[in-house]
Amino acid sequence: MRYLTFALGKGRLAKKSLELFENIGIICEEMKDPKTRKLIFVNEELKLRFFLAKGPDVPTYVEYGAADIGIVGKDTILEENKHLFEVLDLGFGACKMCVCGPPSAREYLNQQELIRVATKYPNIAKDYFYNKKHQTAEIIKLNGSIELAPMVGLSQVIVDIVETGSTLRENGLEVLEEICNLSARMVVNQVSMQMENDRITKLIKDLEKYL
């Protein structure tokens, strides 16, 4: 029996994923060692392999078959737009993708005029403004604190993930429009879904029962 390989998004996502797997009897002791320098972790008994990857890389590993299964945020799935199956909403890491800005920016959103948008998620922003709002937007890609952009005049609004909204409020910004709900999702390689259908389907059903 070949190994079934999982790519887990680093950090909180991986921690929550492993807790979830433990509830359905999938345990990987190697991963619990905080001092480990290993990159790939194995459960020999169940023929499972796990590795940690940066969130945006997980869909790539899955699309190309380096991992059969990935656990990643819905924001990353939408932004990376890879060919894979999204099979399960795991429910944790819930938040929203929103258009945010100062209250005065509402007029730009309502008048359908050209708007400048700063974001870490240019593909999501482009899709929302061009295909859903049918509004011309200049999309500016940033990597750091997106909230800064409207405060210094770089953009009228931002597109970003909102959990509690406290950072927005502290900086005089608010949610102006909601784009979509986000949470952790399980994704599967398209070929793996055919070749390992029984094992993957059982895993999905076990998780669904627990959730």
C-alpha positions as a printed Julia matrix, in Angstrom:
211×3 Matrix{Float64}:
   0.0    0.0     0.0
   1.4    3.38   -0.99
   1.62   6.31    1.42
  -1.17   8.84    1.44
   0.55  12.23    1.68
  -0.86  15.32    3.43
   0.37  18.9     2.98
  -0.63  21.04    5.97
  -0.53  24.84    6.05
   2.05  25.89    8.66
   1.13  27.37   12.04
  -2.34  27.44   13.54
  -3.83  25.56   10.59
  -1.49  22.57   11.03
  -2.06  22.5    14.8
  -5.85  22.48   14.41
  -5.65  19.91   11.59
  -3.61  17.49   13.72
  -6.03  17.9    16.64
  -8.88  17.09   14.24
  -7.1   14.02   12.83
  -6.43  12.71   16.34
 -10.18  12.68   16.97
 -10.63  10.18   14.15
  -7.66   8.03   15.17
  -4.95   9.5    12.92
  -1.95  10.29   15.1
   1.56  11.31   14.07
   3.76  11.32   17.17
   6.8   12.64   15.27
   5.06  15.95   14.64
   4.54  16.61   18.35
   8.25  17.07   19.03
   8.82  20.87   19.13
  12.59  20.44   18.63
  12.38  18.27   15.52
  14.15  19.44   12.34
  12.42  16.84   10.17
  10.51  17.96    7.12
   8.46  14.82    6.47
   6.63  12.89    9.2
   5.39   9.33    8.82
   2.76   7.12   10.42
   4.02   3.7     9.27
   1.06   1.78   10.66
  -1.53   3.74    8.66
   0.83   4.4     5.71
   0.42   8.18    5.99
   2.95  10.96    5.42
   2.66  14.58    6.52
   4.64  17.69    5.7
   4.24  21.37    6.55
   4.19  24.04    3.85
   3.5   27.75    3.58
  -0.21  28.26    3.0
   0.03  29.54   -0.61
   2.21  26.52   -1.55
  -0.24  23.87   -0.35
  -2.55  23.99   -3.44
   0.55  23.72   -5.67
   1.77  20.57   -3.9
  -1.71  19.08   -4.24
  -2.28  20.08   -7.87
   0.99  18.49   -8.97
   0.45  15.32   -6.91
   3.34  15.84   -4.47
   0.57  15.66   -1.85
  -2.66  13.71   -2.21
  -4.5   15.86    0.32
  -4.04  19.43    1.55
  -5.46  21.44    4.43
  -5.56  25.12    3.56
  -7.65  28.27    3.99
 -10.42  29.03    1.49
  -8.72  32.41    0.82
  -5.65  30.56   -0.49
  -7.75  28.24   -2.65
  -9.49  31.23   -4.27
  -6.29  33.23   -4.69
  -4.15  30.39   -6.1
  -6.95  29.0    -8.32
  -5.36  25.56   -8.87
  -6.93  22.44  -10.41
  -7.98  20.36   -7.41
 -11.08  19.09   -5.62
 -12.31  21.0    -2.58
 -14.01  18.23   -0.61
 -14.69  19.43    2.94
 -15.2   22.57    5.02
 -13.4   21.84    8.29
 -15.08  24.75   10.06
 -12.13  26.18   11.96
 -10.29  29.41   11.14
 -13.62  31.03   10.25
 -13.43  34.64    9.04
 -14.53  36.77    6.07
 -12.9   38.34    3.04
 -14.07  41.95    2.95
 -13.7   45.3     1.24
 -12.69  47.74    3.98
 -11.84  51.41    4.2
 -12.79  54.69    5.84
 -16.57  55.43    5.85
 -15.96  58.12    3.21
 -14.87  55.42    0.72
 -18.45  54.15    0.37
 -19.12  56.74   -2.35
 -16.39  55.16   -4.53
 -18.08  51.76   -4.17
 -21.56  53.09   -4.93
 -20.75  55.31   -7.91
 -19.06  52.62  -10.03
 -16.12  54.93  -10.73
 -12.47  53.85  -10.91
 -11.29  52.72   -7.49
  -7.82  51.96   -6.19
  -7.62  48.76   -4.11
  -4.67  47.55   -2.01
  -4.56  43.86   -1.08
  -2.53  40.71   -0.45
  -5.12  38.92   -2.61
  -5.04  40.5    -6.1
  -6.88  37.63   -7.83
  -9.75  37.65   -5.32
  -9.96  41.46   -5.51
  -9.89  41.45   -9.31
 -12.61  38.8    -9.54
 -14.83  40.67   -7.09
 -14.53  44.12   -8.65
 -14.47  43.07  -12.3
 -16.82  40.07  -12.37
 -19.21  40.66   -9.47
 -19.39  44.45   -9.08
 -18.48  45.26  -12.7
 -16.39  48.16  -11.46
 -13.01  49.2   -12.84
 -10.35  48.86  -10.19
  -6.62  49.45  -10.01
  -5.33  46.57   -7.88
  -2.15  47.2    -5.86
  -0.43  44.14   -4.38
   1.0   44.59   -0.89
   2.56  42.11    1.53
   2.57  43.97    4.85
  -0.04  45.84    6.92
  -2.77  46.44    4.37
  -4.66  48.8     6.73
  -1.93  51.38    6.14
  -2.8   51.85    2.44
  -5.96  54.01    2.77
  -4.48  55.86    5.76
  -1.53  57.17    3.7
  -3.5   57.69    0.48
  -2.15  54.71   -1.47
  -5.66  53.35   -2.05
  -9.28  54.22   -1.35
 -10.09  50.73   -0.02
  -8.45  47.42    0.85
  -9.47  43.8     0.35
  -8.43  41.72    3.32
  -9.39  38.99    5.79
 -11.42  40.2     8.76
 -11.75  38.14   11.95
 -12.83  40.51   14.74
 -12.43  43.87   12.99
 -10.54  45.36   15.95
  -7.48  46.35   13.88
  -9.79  48.12   11.41
 -11.6   50.04   14.15
  -8.35  51.09   15.83
  -7.29  52.66   12.54
 -10.56  54.38   11.64
 -11.56  51.78    9.03
 -14.64  49.58    8.72
 -16.06  46.73    6.66
 -17.77  48.28    3.64
 -18.72  45.09    1.73
 -18.4   41.36    2.43
 -16.96  39.24   -0.38
 -17.17  35.69    1.04
 -16.93  33.48    4.11
 -13.61  31.73    4.73
 -12.47  28.73    6.78
 -10.05  25.8     6.58
 -10.82  23.38    3.75
  -9.62  19.95    2.7
  -8.49  19.7    -0.92
  -7.6   16.57   -2.89
  -5.48  15.93   -5.98
  -7.71  15.02   -8.94
  -5.79  11.84   -9.86
  -5.48  10.74   -6.21
  -9.26  11.03   -5.87
  -9.58   8.31   -8.53
  -6.6    6.12   -7.6
  -7.14   6.22   -3.81
 -10.89   6.76   -3.82
 -11.72   4.26   -1.06
  -9.14   5.55    1.43
  -9.85   9.23    0.75
 -13.64   8.75    0.83
 -13.37   6.92    4.18
 -11.25   9.76    5.57
 -13.79  12.36    4.42
 -16.69  10.37    5.91
 -14.86   9.93    9.25
 -14.2   13.67    9.41
 -17.79  14.52    8.44
 -19.08  12.26   11.24
 -16.83  13.94   13.79
 -17.59  17.46   12.57
